[in-house]
């Protein structure tokens, strides 16, 4: 298994992120979201390698999600315990504890 971004010549991964704070209104359907993205294309981040918006997505159902989320919460607790607790709650519902737990594809 390899990261999509490492086998894609553009350096883009499997996912793009939509920054919902950059979209006006509250789109509730895929069609509304698509229209909002067209009106605000800067809301989409592709996260390509070595760009300011580079990212790595971990879905809660990923079999390996629990440990990195728990580590993130521990690190965040030094600055904001409330935020860390929110991440701990995600971690508790992730990986093997998630009802749709599966290995990444």
C-alpha positions in Angstrom: 0.0 0.0 0.0 1.2 3.5 -0.8 -0.1 7.0 -0.2 -2.0 8.2 -3.3 -0.1 11.5 -3.2 3.2 9.5 -3.6 1.9 7.7 -6.7 0.1 10.6 -8.3 2.4 12.9 -10.4 0.5 16.0 -9.2 1.3 15.2 -5.6 -2.4 15.3 -4.7 -3.8 12.7 -2.4 -7.1 10.8 -2.4 -9.0 13.6 -0.7 -9.6 17.4 -1.0 -10.8 19.5 1.9 -13.5 22.0 1.7 -13.1 24.9 4.2 -16.7 25.4 5.2 -15.8 28.8 6.8 -15.1 30.1 3.3 -18.5 29.2 2.0 -21.5 31.5 2.5 -24.7 30.1 3.8 -25.3 26.6 5.0 -25.4 24.1 2.0 -27.4 21.0 2.9 -27.3 19.0 -0.3 -24.5 18.0 -2.6 -26.0 20.3 -5.3 -26.0 23.3 -2.9 -22.4 22.5 -1.8 -21.3 22.2 -5.4 -22.8 25.6 -6.2 -21.2 27.1 -3.1 -17.8 25.7 -4.1 -18.2 27.2 -7.6 -19.0 30.5 -6.1 -16.0 30.2 -3.6 -13.3 28.1 -5.3 -10.8 29.3 -2.7 -12.7 27.1 -0.2 -11.1 23.9 -1.7 -7.7 22.7 -0.6 -6.0 19.9 -2.4 -3.2 19.4 0.1 -0.5 18.6 -2.5 3.0 17.7 -1.3 5.1 20.7 -0.2 2.3 23.3 -0.4 1.1 25.5 2.5 -2.2 23.6 2.7 -0.6 20.1 2.8 -2.7 17.7 4.9 -3.2 14.1 5.9 -6.8 12.9 6.4 -7.6 10.2 9.0 -11.1 9.0 9.0 -12.5 7.8 12.4 -13.3 4.4 10.8 -9.7 3.8 9.9 -8.4 0.9 11.9 -5.3 2.9 12.8 -7.0 6.1 13.8 -7.2 5.7 17.6 -3.5 6.0 18.4 -2.6 9.1 16.4 -5.8 10.9 17.7 -4.9 10.0 21.3 -1.3 11.3 20.7 -2.7 14.5 19.2 -5.0 15.0 22.2 -2.0 14.5 24.6 0.0 17.0 22.7 -2.9 19.5 22.6 -3.6 19.2 26.3 -0.5 21.4 27.1 -2.2 24.3 25.4 -6.0 23.8 25.6 -7.4 21.0 27.8 -10.9 21.5 26.5 -9.8 21.0 22.9 -7.8 18.0 24.0 -10.9 16.5 25.6 -12.8 16.9 22.4 -10.1 15.1 20.5 -10.0 12.3 23.2 -13.7 11.8 22.6 -13.1 11.3 18.9 -10.2 8.9 19.6 -12.5 6.9 21.9 -14.9 6.4 19.0 -12.3 5.7 16.4 -10.3 2.7 15.0 -11.3 -0.6 16.6 -14.1 1.3 18.6 -15.8 2.5 15.4 -18.7 0.4 14.1 -17.4 0.6 10.5 -13.8 0.0 11.4 -11.7 -1.1 8.4 -8.2 -1.1 7.1 -7.3 1.9 4.8 -7.5 1.4 1.1 
